[in-house]
């Protein structure tokens, strides 16, 4: 009832999961990831305890294969389960139980596990793998995962239809304000077109919850400061900090007012 991709980024700094299903709130059940440890997706007749167990095993030093073997050994419903795991070193493992509904199966490669059940056919996971291979390995992991998920959907996806999708990516210090490791945690719980909606949310996530790169930062000169002052005053705010806080652009403007993100500056200029 679900197809997913679990992966590590090419720079070995991020781990993530993208998943879609004809199932309500699939993001609540399937994905799990911890920066510096690994990621996994548990599905079919999902064993949700595997999320904590699997990540704990990886944290203790088990490889993806060893963690999977231990979980399967201790689960008498292993034939009904499906899971994909990628560990800190990029080792990947995937299991599809013999009792999973057709079509069900998976593909693994270095840093990558793709799997699905109740799919239109094997072309779904093959399309996801092809999309992953064709994507720029230097692109953000969230974008590569979403591209692969989209390809799987376009190849037929869950043969019962569409309902929900989710995207989870972790990387050390990548969360809001640098205070946690969750770079992306987006869910579309009930929609006729969950993957396009997930793509829309990822664009918003990148704007509001991702820090500006050095290339995106515009130095605020005295002349630009005067322009910004006039613009934020015209918008009803006393200063740039007040406007930034109101519009939720904290990740895109320097606390000391020394720079502003080029996209945010364009948005501010568009208010005049």
N, C-alpha and C positions, 0 to 999 in steps of 0.2 A: 504493500500500500504506500510505499515510500521510495524515493531515490535520493541519494546523498553523495557528497564528496567530502572527504577528510584530507587535509593537506598541510604540509609545512612549506613556508616560503623559501625561495631559492637562496636568500641571504641567511637562512636558518635562524631568523629572529621572531617569526610569527607562526602560529598554528591556528587552524580554523576549520569550520564545518559549514556547508551550505546544504539545505535540505528542502524538499517539497513533497506534498502528499495530498491525497483526497482524504484528509483527516483534520479534525479541528485542532488548531493550535499546535502544529507539529513541533514548533520550536520549544514548547514546554517539555516535550518528551525525549526528543532524539539527541540533540547536540550537547557536548561537554568538552571543555578545553581549559587548560591552565598553562600560562606562559612558562617556558623553560621545562615543561614536563611532556606535553603532548595534547592530542585531541582524539575524540572518538564520536561515533554515531551509533546508537543502539536502536534497532527498528524491527519490523515484522511484528511478532508478538514480543514487543520490546521489554527487556528486563531493565527497568530504570535504575535498579541498584548497581548495574554494571558501570554507570557513569562514575560514581564514587569509588567503586572497587577497582575499576580499570585505571583510573588516574592515580589512585593510591599505589597500585602495583608499579606503574610507570615511575612514580616518584621514588619508589624503593629501589629502582634500578633495573626492573624487568624490561626486556625488549617488547615490542609490540607482539611478536609471536608468542613469547613466554606468557605475557599477560593474557592473551587470548586463550591459550591452552589451559591456564589455571581457571579462568572463568568458565570455560566450557566443561571442564572436569567436575565443577561443583554445581552445575545446573542440569537438572533432570529434564528440562524442556529445551535443551540446546538445539534439537532438531527443528524447533519452531522459531528460533532466533536468527537475527541477522545483525552483524556488527562490522564496522570498519574502524581501524586504529592506526594512528601514526605517532611514533614516539619522538623523543627529543632529538634523536640522531637521524630521523627520517626513515627509519625502518617502518614498513607498513604491513598490516595483516587484515584480512577480511574473511568473514565466515558467513555462509548461507546455509541454514539448516535444511535438511532433506524434506521437511514438512512445510516449508515456506511455499506460498501459492505462486504458481507460474504467472509471468516469467519472473524468475528470481536468479540472481547471480551477481558477480562482482569482478573487478579488475584491480590489481595492485601494481605499483611501480615505486621507485624510490621517492619517498616523501608524499605518497599518494595512495588513497584507498577509495574506490568508487563502488557503490553497491545499490541494489534496488530489488523490490519485490512487487508483485502484481503490476508489472510493467507491460508496455505495449510489445516489448521484445528486447533481445540483446542489443539491438541498435541504439537503445537509450544510453546504456553505459558506454558503448563504443563512441557515441557522439560526444559524450561528456569528456572522455579521454582525449579525443581528437581536438576538442576545443581547448582543453588544458594545454596540450602539446603545442598548439598553434598560438597560444597567448604569449605575451611578453613576460618573461620570467622576472623582469625587474619591476613590473607593474605591481601595485598594491595587492596583497593576497586576497582581500575582499573582492576586488574586481575580477581576478582570475577565477575565484570560486563562483561568483555570480555568472560569469560568462559560461562556465561549464554547466551550471544548473540550467541556464537558459537553453543551451544546446540540447540537454536531455529532454527538456519540456517540448522543444520543437520537434524532437525525434519521436514523440508520442507519450513520454512521461508515464505517469500513473494511468493505467488504462481505464480506471473508473472515473477519471476526471481531475479537476483542480479544486483546491480549497485553501491550503495554507502553505507558507514557506518561511524560512528563517535563515539568518546568517549570523555566525558567531566567529569573531577573530580576536585572538589575544596576542599581546606583545608587551614586554616589560616596559612599564611606565607610559603606555600608549593611551590610557584612559583619560577622562575629563580632568583637566588641570594636572595631569601627570600623577594623579593620586591612586590609580589602580592600573591593572593591566588589560582591561577590556577595551579594545580598539573599536570594535563593532559588535553590537548586540541588538539586532533588528528582527522583528517578527510581524508577519501578516497572518492573523489567526483565522480569518474567514472572509474569503474574497473569490469571485469568479476568475480573477486574473492575479493571483498572488505574486508571481515572479516579476511582472512589470511593476507592480506596486512596491515590491522589495527594492527594485532598482531605483525607483523614485525616492524612497526613504534613504537609500545609500547616498544619493546625491546630497540630501539634506544633512545626513550624518557627517559627510566630508566637510560641509560648510560650517556647521555649528559645533561639532564635537571633535574636530581634527585640528591640531595646531598648524599654523602657517609654516611652510618651508622657508628657508632663507631666500629662495628665488621669488617667493610671493610677497615678501615684506617690502613695503615702500617707506623709505626714510621720511619722517615728517620734518621738513624744513620750516623755517619761520614763515615763508610764503604759504606753504601748504597748511600749516597750523592755523593761519588766519582764515583760509578758505574753509577749513573744517569747522572752525569756531562759528563762522557765519551759517554754515549749513545745519549744524546741530541746534543752534539757537532758532533758526527758522523752523526746525522740526519740533520745537517746544521743549528743548533740553538745555540745561545750563552749560554743559560742557561735553566733551567727547566721552568721558568715563560714564556719565549718566546715560547717554545715548547707547553706548556699548552694552551696558548692563540691561537696559530696557529691551534691546533687540537680541540679546543672548549671543553676542559676538566676542565673548571673553577670550576665546581661544585664538582670536584673529586680530587682536589689537594689543600692543604692549602695555603692561600695567603703568609704566612710566611715561607713556605717550610718545615714545621715541619712533615708533613705526606703526603702520596700519597695513593690513592685508590688501592687496591690489583689488581683489574681488569685493571686499567690504567697502573699500573706497569708491568703487564704481556704484555699488548699491546706494551709498550715502549721496553721491553726486546725482543719482537718479531721483532723489527726493525733492530736488529744487524745482 
